[in-house]
Structures are given as C-alpha cells and as structure tokens.
Amino acid sequence: MKTYVLLTEKNWHDSMFESLQQFPEQRWIRISNPNDLTADRLIQLNPHTVFIPHWSYLIPKEIYERFECIVFHMTDVPFGRGGSPLQNLIVRGFQQTKISAIRVEKGIDTGPVYLKRDLSLEGTAREIFERAAGVIMSMIRQIISDNPQPLPQKGTEVKFKRRKQEDGNLAGLSELLKIYDYIRMLDCEGYPPAYLESDSIRYEFTEAKLNADQTLEARVRIVKK
C-alpha cells in the first residue's frame, strides 16, 4: 500500500482529504501544522508523493530533495510565479487562469510541470478556493493513475509579489468594478479584508454584489483603530 501526504492548512480542503481517504490501497496522511512538517516525520511515513494544494511556508530542502513534492499553483507558469496568485490575477483583470501542478525545487514555482487545468476566477476568494479544490482533487487522481513525467516550463517568466494588508486599501480606487474586485478577492477567512479608514475608524468590506443599476452593495464591519 502506497502512502501519500496531503499538505494543507486550509479548511476548504477538508472534504478533499476525506474523499482521498476513500480510495482503496492508498494510505493518506494530512499535515496541516508547519511544526509537523519535518524530514524525520516524512522519513517515518515514507510517502510516495507529497501533494501540496495550499501551503504558506517554504518546503525545506531536505524534504523536496528526498521526496516527490508537488505544489498546485494558481497560474499558467512561468507566468505568475510567486505570492498571492489569486489576488494578483484579479487585480490584473484576469477572469480565467490555470492551475499548474509543479514539482517543488529550490526556486519558487520554477520546477517542471506535471499538468495544468483551467480555473474560473468568478466569485469571492472563498468560492474560488473551493472551486480550485475540486480541480486539484481531479489532478491528484490523474497524477496517481497516469504517473505523468513533469516537463520543464516554457515561456516568459513573470513574477508576482506577495500582496500586503495595505494593498487592500480602497481609497485610491474610483471604478466600481475595481472596488468589487478588491472586496471579493480578499473575501475569505485568513485574508485581511478590503478596507477604508479614517484617523480613528476602519471600515472592512465583504460580501460585495454588483447591481444592474450600476451600484455596489457590501457588508461593512466598522472597528475602532
């Protein structure tokens, strides 16, 4: 029986892990705490492959050099290597993207690619991540069944920088569609919401909806700074 590891700290991958556990002749282990990701732990588990649908930490060299580690990145690499792919894509006006299954190497998102699949960027960040989970699930099943050989990336490299909390400030925006995009692309637990602020008050926006009459509605949380 082969052992596989699912490396993710996100709760929207709970159902993915439960589904993977149902396949016969496979042993699935989930690691969600970065403190549990050690070379000693993986040596003990001896996984055939470590699948990484979402992980906010670097994979240690002693792990990716010893074990096959496959990360799922939400861009058509080499375009979009780096941090905050979902937000960087939406800010640039993208409505569709690819999920790339990449072998982990020293460089960030630079490894060879096993396969790619289409992904819609409609909806909130949470909805997109949940949709991506279904796509990644099917990619994992295909990689296990077909054992594709990863191929080097081709094309022009474009790097994304990890976006910071202050990048969600709505103050500099004047178009409703842009404001809508900023709110929805950060509308997920674990992400600081889009906001406006005064000297003493902060207004945080979620659940944005564009109306046919060219107005925008959203839920607002008001907190004292």
N, C-alpha and C positions, 0 to 999 in steps of 0.2 A: 504494500500500500504506500503510495507516494504522499508526502506531506507538503502542504502549501501554506504559506503565510499571507494573510491579508493585513497590510499595514495602513491603518487609517484611524484618525481620532474623531471623525465626524459621525454624528448620529444618523445622518441620512444614508449611511452605508450599513446600518443595522440589518435591514431586510436583505441586502446583498449577501452579507455573511451567512444569514440564516438559510438562504437559498443554496449557497455553495456547499453548506454542510449536508445537504440532502443527497449529493451525488455519491453513489457507491464507489468503493475502492479508492477513496480520497480522504485524507485527513486534513482538516482545515483548522488553523490556529490564527486567532486575531490578536494583533498587538496594537494598542491604542495609546499607551503611555510611553513617551520617549525614553523614560528611565528603564523600560523593559527591552529596548532595542539595543542589545549588546552582542558582540561576537560570540561570547560564551553561551548566551541563550540560544542563538541560532545554531551553533555547533551542536548543542544538545538536541535541538529539534531536527536538525539536518534536513531542511526543506529542499524540495526540488526547485521551487521558484518562490520568490517574494514578490507579490503583486502590491502596487502602491497607488491606489486610486486618489488619495489626498493625504499629503504629509507636509507639515510646515517646518520641518527640520532637515538638516543635511544628513545624508546617509554616510556613515563612517567608511573610510577607505577599506578597512579590514573586513567589512561586510560585503560591499559591492564587488571587491576583487575575488572573494571566496564563493559568493553565491550569486545566482542569476537574479537580479533585481530589475523589475520592470515598472516604470512610473508612467502614469497616464496624464498627459499634459494637454490643456485645452486650446492648443493652437496647431496650425499646419507647419510644424517645424521644418526648416530652421527659422521661419518667421515666428516671432513671438516667444523666443527663449527668455526665461527669466520669470520674475514675480508678477503676481496679480493679473494673470492672463484674462480672466473674465472681464474685470473692470477696464483693463487697457484696451480690450477689443471693443467694448461697448462705447467707450469714450471716442474711439476712432470711427464709430459709425457702423461697425460690423453687425449683421443680422444672422449670419451663419459662420460656423467655424468647423474645425476638425478636432477630434480627439486623437492624439498620437500616442501609441504605446512605444516607449523608448527604453532601451537598456541603460541602466544607470552607469555612468562613468565619471571621471574626475570633473569634467566641465559640466556646468548646469544645463541640462536639457540638450546635450551635444551628442549623445550616444546614437547608435544605429536604431532604426525604426522597424518594429515587427509588422505593424499595420496601422491604418488610420480609418476613422469612421466620422460621418457627418454629425453635426450637432446644431440645433437651433438655439439662438440666443434670445428668444422671446420670453417675456415674463420676468419675475423677480429673480434675484440671485438664488434664493432657496429653490425656486421652481426649476431653474437651470441646472443646479447641482443635482437635484433629484432626477431630472431627465438624463443627465450625464451618467448617473449611477446605473441606469438600465442599459445604456450603450456600453459602458465599461464592463458590465456583467457579461454581455454577449461577446465582447472582445476577449475576456479572460477564458471563456469556454472555447473560443476558436483557437486561441494560442495553445491551450492544453491539448485539444483534439488534433490540430493540424501541425503543431510544432514548427511554425514558420521560422526561417532564418532572418535575423534582422539585417537590414541593408543600410549603408551609410546615407546620411541626409544629403539632399541635393537642393541647391538654390541659394539665394542671398540671405545671409543672416540678418535678422532684425531683433534686437534685444529689448525686452521690456524691463522697466524698473518697478520694483515693488512700491505700490502706492501707500502713502501715509495717511493718517487720520485727517490732517488738514487739507488733503486733496478732495475731501468730500464736502468742502465749503461751497454753498450755492451762491454766495454773494456776487461772484463775478459773472453769473450766467444771466442771459436776457431772453433766451428762447425756451418756450415751454417744453419742447421735445427734449432739449438738453437737460432741463431740470428733472423731467420724468425719468430720463435715463440714469441720471446721477442717483436718484432716490431708489430706483428698482435694482440697480447693480450692487447696492450695499444692503439690500433688504434681506438679511439672513443673520441668524444668530452667529456670534463670533466676529462680526464685522461692525465697525463703528458706523452708525447711520449718517446719511447726508444731513447737513445742518445749516442753520443761520444762527448768528449770535450778536448780542449787544455787549455792553461792558459788564453786565451783571446776569444776563439771561441767555440760555442756549435753547434753540428750537430744533428738535430732532424729528426727521420726517421718514415715514414708512407707508406702505400700502398705497402707493401712488396709482392714480387712474386718470387717463386722458379721456375727456368727454368730446362728443361730436360738436359741441358749440365752442370748441377751442378754449376750454377751461381745464384746469387741472385740480383734482382733489387728492388729498393725502391725509393720513393720520399724523397728528403732531403731538409730541411729548415735550413739555416745557419744564426745564430744570434750572435751578439757580446755580450759577457758577461759583 
